[in-house]
Amino acid sequence: MLCPVCNGFNVYQGTCSSCGGELTDWGRSSDWTGPYAPYEPVFQNAVQSASSIQLEAVCCHVFYCAACDQSSEVFITQI
């Protein structure tokens, strides 16, 4: 599985939920947690649909808003 944002296939263009400013991708959140974090496996996220619960591989990214100095995490579905 590949993260489309990490691998440059797609660009995430989100807006800040607080002020509406443009978000900047600061990379995978796991890259911030330790020296070997980039080599750890990507976790599964449980997604509940109308009929069942499914697991999908996601890549958690940290996005930063310079306008209001806040960061947030966004889960990117892997392909």
Residue pairs with C-beta under 8 A, 6 or more apart in sequence:
1 42
1 57
1 78
1 79
2 9
2 78
2 79
3 28
3 42
3 59
3 76
3 78
4 10
4 76
4 78
4 79
5 11
5 12
5 25
5 59
5 61
5 76
6 27
6 28
6 59
6 76
9 79
12 23
12 25
12 61
12 63
12 74
12 76
13 22
13 23
14 23
14 63
14 74
15 21
15 22
15 23
16 22
16 23
16 65
16 67
16 68
16 70
16 72
17 72
18 65
18 68
18 70
19 65
19 67
19 68
21 65
21 66
21 67
21 68
22 65
22 66
22 67
23 63
23 64
23 65
23 72
24 63
24 64
24 65
24 66
25 61
25 62
25 63
26 32
26 61
26 62
26 63
26 64
26 71
27 61
27 62
28 38
28 59
28 60
28 61
28 62
29 60
29 61
29 62
29 73
30 37
30 38
30 40
30 60
31 37
31 38
32 62
42 57
42 58
42 59
42 78
43 57
43 58
43 60
44 55
44 56
44 57
44 58
45 55
45 56
45 57
45 58
45 75
46 53
46 54
46 55
47 53
47 54
47 55
47 56
48 54
56 77
56 78
57 77
57 78
58 75
58 76
58 77
58 78
59 75
59 76
59 78
60 73
60 74
60 75
60 76
61 73
61 74
61 75
61 76
62 71
62 72
62 73
63 71
63 72
63 73
63 74
64 70
64 71
65 71
65 72
